[in-house]
Amino acid sequence: MWKKISIYTTIEGLDIVLGRLDALGITQAEIDEGIKAIDSYLHDAAEFWDYADPEEINGDKTPCVAAYIADLPENKSLIDSIFPAIEELKGMDIGIDMGSLEIKVHNLKEEDWANNWKAYYKPLCIGEKLLVCPSWENAGDTDRKVLKLDPGMAFGTGTHNTTRLCLEMVEKYVCDDMSILDLGCGSGILSIAAVLLGASHALAVDIDPIVDSIARDNADMNGLGDEYKILVANILEDTNLQESIRQTHYDMVTANIVASVIIPLTPLVRDFLTPDGIYIASGIILDRLEEVKQAFEASGFEIIDERISGEWVALSAKAI
């Protein structure tokens, strides 16, 4: 069983609420921009779809952020922490209308969470070359590289600011025959995209066991075979894996996680990269950007690209 915790706000308030959840360590969340935004999206992206069932878009009209947390005893304090964190937002003068910030809690079965967001997930153009297309949708005629995806219960659809920023950077910096290390791979979207764009092979690592099958299925769906490997491990704690990667070295390391993981991860990444390698990191909220930059500098990285979308930041860096 899962708890779906919906926090109702405004279009302008979505990133702030999402950032507040991220600060609590809650990364399994989705944004519903409300029916007006959905109508606008369907109109603007009409060339990539044929029909959208009106019943699928008649949901809540108020924008909201929905967090998904397993209903387990050890998660009770995490769930309880959401209420004072959002209540604190109500008393803050941040210069924008945050709406009601009403919180609703619903119980979900496993299969409900895995499927309830599909109504809003449509083909999405990212950067100059990529089209991220849900596995149940038809990409149609396009000159873009089509990345078929079914994230299931893993993070990474391409719709979130951090994933989109990372994909844009992967597209910019990936070169033919590069080796890719994807840390916190989720659905596998970043490393699969890198291989589709010319990388020779990738190792995808995540702490969540469910990612093993989800990322593998997505790799298979995109025609990737032995060149795509997946490991379930905690890269911060698994010293044997750390040493193995140090001996191998990778041309590009991606980490779309959260600032609290990126900061201790960055010194390790310095040793994982080839001398001219690229480090791409996101999941960074603006409030923690300076901390992350300090970690980059302390680990011997020079930031070569910084991109901001809403409250989120992605960084690309090279070793000095």
C-alpha positions in Angstrom: 0.0 0.0 0.0 1.1 3.5 -0.8 0.2 7.0 0.5 -0.6 9.6 -2.2 -0.2 13.0 -0.6 -1.5 15.8 -2.8 -0.6 19.4 -2.1 -2.7 21.9 -3.9 -1.1 25.2 -5.0 -0.7 27.4 -8.1 1.2 27.0 -11.3 3.8 29.4 -9.8 4.0 27.5 -6.6 4.6 24.0 -8.0 8.4 24.1 -8.0 8.5 25.6 -4.5 6.3 22.8 -3.1 8.4 20.2 -5.0 11.6 21.8 -3.6 10.2 21.7 -0.1 9.4 17.9 -0.5 12.9 17.4 -1.9 14.4 19.0 1.2 12.6 16.5 3.3 14.1 13.7 1.2 11.0 12.9 -0.8 11.9 12.4 -4.5 9.0 10.2 -5.7 6.6 12.9 -6.7 4.7 14.1 -9.7 3.3 17.5 -10.9 -0.3 17.9 -12.1 -0.5 21.4 -13.5 -4.3 21.3 -13.6 -6.7 21.0 -16.5 -5.9 24.4 -18.1 -2.3 23.5 -18.4 -3.2 20.1 -19.8 -5.5 21.6 -22.4 -2.7 24.0 -23.4 -0.2 21.1 -23.6 -2.5 19.0 -25.8 -2.9 21.9 -28.2 0.8 22.8 -28.3 2.0 19.2 -28.8 -0.7 18.2 -31.2 1.7 17.0 -33.9 2.9 14.2 -31.6 -0.5 12.6 -30.8 -3.8 11.7 -32.5 -6.4 11.6 -29.7 -6.7 12.3 -26.0 -9.7 10.9 -24.2 -11.6 13.8 -22.5 -12.3 11.6 -19.6 -8.5 11.3 -19.0 -8.1 15.0 -18.5 -11.1 15.7 -16.3 -9.2 15.5 -13.1 -8.6 18.2 -10.4 -8.6 21.7 -11.9 -6.2 23.0 -9.2 -2.4 22.4 -9.8 -0.9 20.1 -7.3 2.2 18.2 -6.3 1.6 14.5 -5.4 4.1 12.7 -3.3 4.1 8.9 -3.1 5.4 7.2 0.0 5.2 3.5 0.9 2.8 3.1 3.8 5.3 1.5 6.2 5.9 2.1 9.9 9.4 3.4 9.3 7.9 6.1 6.9 5.4 7.5 9.4 7.7 10.3 10.6 8.5 11.2 7.0 4.8 11.4 6.1 4.1 13.4 9.3 6.9 15.9 8.4 5.1 17.1 5.3 2.3 18.8 7.2 4.5 21.3 9.2 6.8 21.9 6.2 3.8 23.0 4.1 2.2 24.9 7.0 5.5 26.8 7.2 5.1 27.8 3.6 1.7 29.4 4.4 3.4 31.9 6.7 6.2 32.8 4.4 6.2 36.0 2.2 7.9 34.6 -1.0 6.3 37.1 -3.4 4.0 34.8 -5.3 0.5 33.4 -4.8 0.9 29.8 -3.4 -2.8 29.1 -3.4 -4.5 27.1 -0.6 -1.7 24.6 0.1 -4.4 22.2 1.1 -3.1 18.7 1.7 -5.1 15.5 0.8 -4.0 12.0 1.6 -5.2 8.9 -0.3 -4.4 5.2 0.0 -3.2 3.6 -3.2 -2.6 0.0 -4.1 0.7 -0.8 -5.8 -0.8 -1.1 -9.3 -2.7 2.1 -8.9 0.4 4.1 -8.4 2.2 2.4 -11.3 -0.6 3.5 -13.7 -2.5 6.5 -12.5 -0.1 9.1 -14.0 -0.2 7.6 -17.5 -3.1 9.8 -18.6 -0.9 12.9 -18.6 2.4 11.4 -19.9 2.7 12.2 -23.6 5.5 12.3 -26.2 7.9 15.1 -25.3 10.6 16.8 -27.4 13.8 17.5 -25.5 16.8 19.4 -26.8 17.4 19.3 -30.5 17.5 15.5 -31.1 15.4 13.6 -28.6 11.8 12.6 -28.5 10.9 10.8 -25.2 7.8 8.7 -26.0 5.8 6.6 -23.5 5.7 2.9 -24.5 2.0 3.0 -24.9 2.1 6.0 -27.4 3.0 6.2 -31.1 5.9 8.6 -31.8 4.7 9.2 -35.3 6.9 10.4 -38.1 9.9 12.3 -36.7 13.6 13.0 -37.5 14.4 12.9 -33.7 15.9 10.0 -31.9 12.9 8.3 -30.2 13.5 7.1 -26.7 10.7 4.7 -25.8 10.0 4.6 -22.0 7.9 3.1 -19.4 9.2 4.3 -16.0 6.8 2.2 -14.0 7.5 2.9 -10.4 11.0 4.4 -11.0 11.9 8.1 -11.3 12.6 9.5 -14.7 10.0 10.3 -17.4 11.6 13.4 -19.0 8.8 15.7 -17.8 10.5 16.8 -14.6 12.8 19.9 -14.8 15.9 18.0 -13.6 15.5 15.1 -16.0 14.9 17.5 -18.9 18.0 19.6 -18.0 20.2 16.5 -17.7 19.0 15.2 -21.1 19.8 18.5 -22.7 23.3 18.3 -21.3 23.8 14.7 -22.2 22.8 15.6 -25.8 25.3 18.5 -25.8 28.3 16.6 -24.4 27.9 13.0 -25.5 30.3 11.8 -28.2 30.5 8.7 -30.3 32.0 5.7 -28.4 31.8 7.3 -25.0 31.4 5.2 -21.9 28.6 6.2 -19.5 28.1 5.8 -15.8 24.6 6.6 -14.6 24.3 6.9 -10.8 20.8 6.9 -9.4 19.6 5.8 -12.8 15.9 5.3 -12.0 14.1 4.4 -15.3 17.5 4.5 -17.1 16.4 7.5 -19.2 19.7 9.4 -19.1 22.1 6.5 -19.9 19.7 5.0 -22.5 19.5 8.4 -24.2 23.3 8.6 -24.2 23.7 5.3 -25.9 21.0 6.2 -28.5 23.0 9.4 -29.1 26.2 7.6 -29.8 27.8 6.3 -26.6 29.2 2.8 -26.9 28.1 1.4 -23.5 26.7 2.3 -20.1 26.6 1.1 -16.6 23.4 2.1 -14.7 23.4 2.0 -10.9 20.6 2.5 -8.4 19.9 1.7 -4.8 16.2 0.7 -5.5 15.9 -3.0 -6.5 12.8 -2.3 -8.6 15.0 -0.3 -11.0 16.7 -3.5 -12.1 13.7 -4.7 -14.1 12.4 -1.3 -15.1 15.7 0.0 -16.6 16.3 -3.4 -18.2 12.9 -3.4 -19.9 13.4 0.2 -21.1 16.9 -0.7 -22.5 15.4 -3.7 -24.3 12.6 -1.6 -25.6 15.2 0.7 -27.2 17.2 -2.1 -28.8 20.0 -2.0 -26.2 21.7 -5.3 -25.3 25.0 -6.3 -23.7 26.2 -2.7 -24.0 23.8 -1.7 -21.2 24.5 -3.1 -17.7 22.5 -2.5 -14.5 23.6 -2.8 -10.9 21.5 -2.5 -7.8 23.9 -1.1 -5.2 24.6 1.8 -2.9 27.5 3.6 -4.6 28.2 5.6 -1.4 28.7 2.5 0.7 29.8 -0.3 -1.7 33.6 0.1 -1.6 34.1 -2.9 -3.9 32.0 -1.3 -6.5 33.8 2.0 -6.0 37.1 0.4 -6.6 35.9 -1.5 -9.7 34.7 1.7 -11.2 38.0 3.5 -10.4 39.8 0.8 -12.3 37.5 1.1 -15.3 36.9 4.9 -15.6 34.0 6.4 -17.6 33.9 9.3 -20.1 30.6 10.7 -18.7 29.0 10.3 -15.3 25.4 11.4 -14.7 23.8 11.8 -11.3 20.2 13.1 -11.2 19.6 12.5 -7.5 19.3 15.1 -4.8 21.8 17.6 -3.4 22.3 15.6 -0.1 23.6 12.7 -2.2 25.4 14.6 -4.9 27.6 16.4 -2.3 29.2 13.2 -0.8 29.1 11.5 -4.2 31.2 14.2 -6.0 34.6 13.3 -4.6 34.0 9.7 -5.7 33.0 10.8 -9.2 36.3 12.6 -9.6 38.1 9.2 -9.4 35.5 7.5 -11.7 36.1 9.8 -14.7 38.6 9.7 -17.5 40.9 12.7 -17.5 38.7 14.6 -20.0 35.4 13.2 -18.7 32.2 15.1 -18.1 30.2 15.1 -14.9 26.5 16.0 -15.1 24.5 16.5 -11.9 21.0 17.6 -11.2 18.2 17.2 -8.6 19.7 20.4 -7.1 17.3 23.0 -5.7 18.4 26.6 -5.8 18.7 26.9 -2.0 21.5 24.2 -2.0 23.3 25.3 -5.2 26.2 27.0 -3.4 26.8 23.9 -1.2 27.0 21.7 -4.3 29.3 24.1 -6.1 31.6 24.1 -3.1 31.7 20.3 -3.2 32.5 20.5 -6.9 35.4 22.9 -6.3 36.7 20.9 -3.3 36.8 17.8 -5.5 38.7 19.4 -8.3 35.9 20.2 -10.8 35.4 23.2 -12.9 31.8 23.9 -13.8 31.4 24.4 -17.5 27.6 24.6 -17.8 24.9 25.7 -15.4 21.2 25.6 -16.3 18.2 26.6 -14.2 14.6 25.7 -14.7 12.2 26.9 -12.0 13.7 26.1 -8.6 16.0 23.4 -10.1 19.6 23.5 -11.3 21.7 21.1 -13.4 25.5 21.4 -13.6 28.1 20.0 -16.0 31.7 19.9 -14.9 35.2 18.7 -16.0 38.1 17.8 -13.8 40.7 20.5 -13.5 
